[in-house]
Amino acid sequence: MLRVNIDSISNENGRYYYRGGLFTGVAFFLNDCKVERSVEIKGGALHGEYFNEYLFGLDGLLKVDSDCLEPEDEGEEEPLCYGEERFSGIAYDFDDGFCTGELCYTRGWLGSQVGYYKSGILGSIELIDEDFSQKIYWYENGQIKRYEIFERNSFDISLGFEENGEITVLSIDGDYFDRVGALRNKIKFYYFDDKKFSAELTGADYLYVSGSAVDDELFDGLLANNGLSNTSKLRICRTPLTATSLEKLIPIKNIAELFVESEALALEDLQNFKSQRPDCFVEFNREEVTV
């Protein structure tokens, strides 16, 4: 849904038009620096006030054009001020008349934010609080680009994807699978509650795997559906993967480079792999493995 400055659309006999057609989207009314109103328009007609579905409890806050914010100290990015005061409220990014971001500030410090492509397609969501945060980024085609979710003293997840959906980063640290049931209502996107989700993944040409929750069971799901059939370079760091998983990599001939940093595996395990895959470059704890 398009999101534009009201000046980008025309009002003809009570109907709003954009580039020759009836406008559907969100329009923002600006008066100098202030965003005085934001409305939804459907088929050229006003539909009602606009509220961001991902940012809650923001009614009544000051809303401004982000270009009107200035850093408190020269050379620093934050805290930001509006006038002489540290800014608390919502700042809107505008690019050629398109709204591309809604950013929440508290006393000048950026917190949660939502970003959009000029087309109006959702580009990013960062929902931040003291103990739990989630950040999701998308390509314009709707494919997730990056997925990061964190709970203090509990877990940290980072997943990265190519535009075609192949995974480039698979990192899960901590007790996510024990905690996820209690977080069901907090997690906004890409919810998965057990290790079987890995069976739906396909590795990219280069795949980075890490984290204490990436064990043999999770890794086996990735292998079960030929999930590494497109991967030529595999890096495994600080996981509990055992020699059992390593042995399952031996017949995957397209893996040409294997880098492992691990306390769960021994040099002998990598030497065994290398002896059966002499064509593959192998490195263990940053030292080349030879036989």
N, C-alpha and C positions, 0 to 999 in steps of 0.2 A: 504494500500500500504506500503510495507516494506521500511524502511529508515535506511540505514546502512553506516558505514565507508567503503570506497572503498576497504580497505584491506580485508574486509569480503567476497568479491566476486572475481572471477577469470576472466581474459581476455584471451580468446582462439580464435586466428585468428580474432580479432576485435569484438568478441561477448562476452558478459558478462554473467557469469554463477554463480548460487548460489545453493549450495547443489545438484548439478547434473542437474539442470534445468536452462533454460534461465531465466535471472533475469528481473523482472519488479518492479520498485520502484524508490527510490531516493538514490543516492550515494553521499557521502561527501568526498572531497579530503582534507586531512589534511597534513600540513607541520609543524611539531612540534606543536605549540599551535594554529596556524592559520588555519582556514577553508578557503582554497583558492578558492574552487569552489564547487558548488552543482549542480547536473544534474539529469534529469529524464531519466530513461532507460525503454524502452518498448520492450518486447520480445527479450531481450539481446542486443538491439541496442540503441545507444545514441539518445535521442529524442529532447533534448534542455535543456537550463538552467532552474533550479528549482527556483520558487518563491512561498513563502507561501501565500495562498489565503486570509489569515486572518490578516496578518501583512503587511501594505502598507507603501510606501515611505521610504523603508530601503535600496534602492540601494546605493552602494558606502560606506556603513558603515563598520567599522571593524568587522570581524567575527572570533570568537575564540572558542576553547574548554573551557567549563565552569570550568574544573578542573584547568585551568591556572589562574583563578581569585583568588585574595586574599583580605581579609578584610583590610580596611585602618587601623583600630585599632584592636589590638588583643582582642579576646573575643566578638567582635561585628560581626553581620551577614552582615551588610551593613554600609556604602557604600563599594563597591568592586573596586579593582584596578587591572589594567593590567600593569605589570611593576611598574613604580613609579607614574602612573597617574590614576585618577579615570576613570573607563571604560565607554565609550559610544559606543554602537554597539549591536551586537547580539551574545549571548553566546549559545552554543549547548551542551546539556547534552547527554553523550554517556554511555550506559550500556551494557557491553559485545559486543561492536561493533554496537549496535542498537542506533539510535538517538531517544531519548525519550522526548526531549524538545527543544524549541526555545524560548529564553528569551531576551527581549529588555531592555537595560540599558541606562539610561541617567545620566552621571556624577556619576556612581556607584550605582544608585538607580534603582531597578527593576520596570518596568512598565508592559506593556502587555506581555503575554506569551501564548504559545500553547504547550500542552503535548500530548504524544502518548504512547500507550502500545507498547511493543516490537514487537507485531504483525503488527504494523503500524496503528492500529485502533486509531482514535481520542479519546483522554482521557479527555482533558480539554482545555478550551479557557478562558483566562482572558484578556478582552480588557478594558484598563483603560485610562481615561483622567480626566481632572480636575473636570468636572461637571457631567459626565455620564459614568457609567461603567456597564459591564455585565460579569458574570462569569458562565460558564456552565461546569459541570463535568458529564462524562458518565461511566457506567459500560462497560466492554469489549463486552458485547452482544449488545451494541448500545442503551440500555435504559438510559434515563437521570437519573443521581444520585442526582444532586443538580443544582438548577437554581437560580441565584441571579442577580437582575438588580436594578440599583440605579440611580436616578437623584437628584442632590443636590437641596434641598429646595422644593422637589416635591413628590417623592415617593420612597419606598424601598420594594422590593419583595424578598421573600425567599421561595422556594419550595424544598422539599426533597422527594425522592422516593426510595422504595425498588427495588431490582433487577427485581422483577416480575411486576413492574409498579405501585404498590400500593403507595399512597402518605402518607408520615410520617409527613411532615411539610407543612402547608398552611398559609403563612404569607404575607399579602398585606397591606402596610401602605401608606396612602397618596392618591394623586389624579391620580393614574395610568390610570384609565379608561377615564379620561378627557384628558390626555396627550398623550395617546398611538397613536392616529392618526398622530400626528406631528412627532412621532419617528419611524414610519413604516420602513423607510429605514435604520435606525440605528440598530434595533433589529435583530440579526443574526439568533436566534433559538427560537423555542417554542413561536412563536408569537400568542397572543390571544388578541382580542380587545373588548370583552365584558364579562359580568359575566356569560354568558351561558357556558363558558368553564368548569365550575365546575361540570356540568352534566356528563362530561366524566371521572371524577375522581372516584377512589375507595380508601377508607381509609384503611390504614394498621392496624394491631392489635393495635398499639399505634399511635394516631394522635394528633398532636399539631396544634392548630388553633389560629391565632392572627392577629391583625391589624385593623386599622380604616376603611378599605375598605371591610372587611369581614362582610357584613350586612346580613339581613334576605333574601334578594333576592339571593345573591351568595350562602348562606348556603342552601337555598331551592333547588338549582340545585344539590348540593351534595346529598341531601336526596332523590331527585326525582327518581333516578335510583338505589335505595338501595345501595347508595355509602358508607354507614356505616355498611353494613351487616357483614363485617369482623373485625370490630373495637370493642375491649373490653375495651380499656382505652382511654378516650377522655379528652384532656385538652384545655380549651378555655380561652384565656388571652387578655384582653384589646381590646375587639371588641364591636361594637354597637349592637350585637345580642340581641333581646328582648325575652320576655316570650313566644312569638309566636313560635320562633325556639326551645326554651326549651321544650315546650309542644310536639313538633313533635318528640322529642327524647324518650318520655315516652314508646311508644310501641316497641322500638328497644331493645329487651331483651338481646342481646349479649353484650350491653354496661354494664360492671360490675363496672367500676370506672369512675366518672365524677368529674373533677376539674375545677372550674370556678373562674377567677379573673375578675371582671367587675364593672363598675360604672353605666352601663345601666340596670343591673338587681338588684333586691333587695333580701334580705334573704328570704322573703316570697315566692318568685318565686322558689327558690331552695327547700324550705320546701315543697311546693306543689309538686314538682317533686319527692322528697324523699317519700312523703306520698303515692304516686302511684307506686313508684319503691323501696320498702323497701329492696329489694335484692341488690340494687346498692349502693356502697360506694360513698358518695357525699361530696365534700368539696367546700366551698365558701369563697373566699378571705383568704385562708389558714387556715380556721377553719372547722372542721367536722360539717356537717349538720345532725341533728337528729330531730325526731318528736315524 
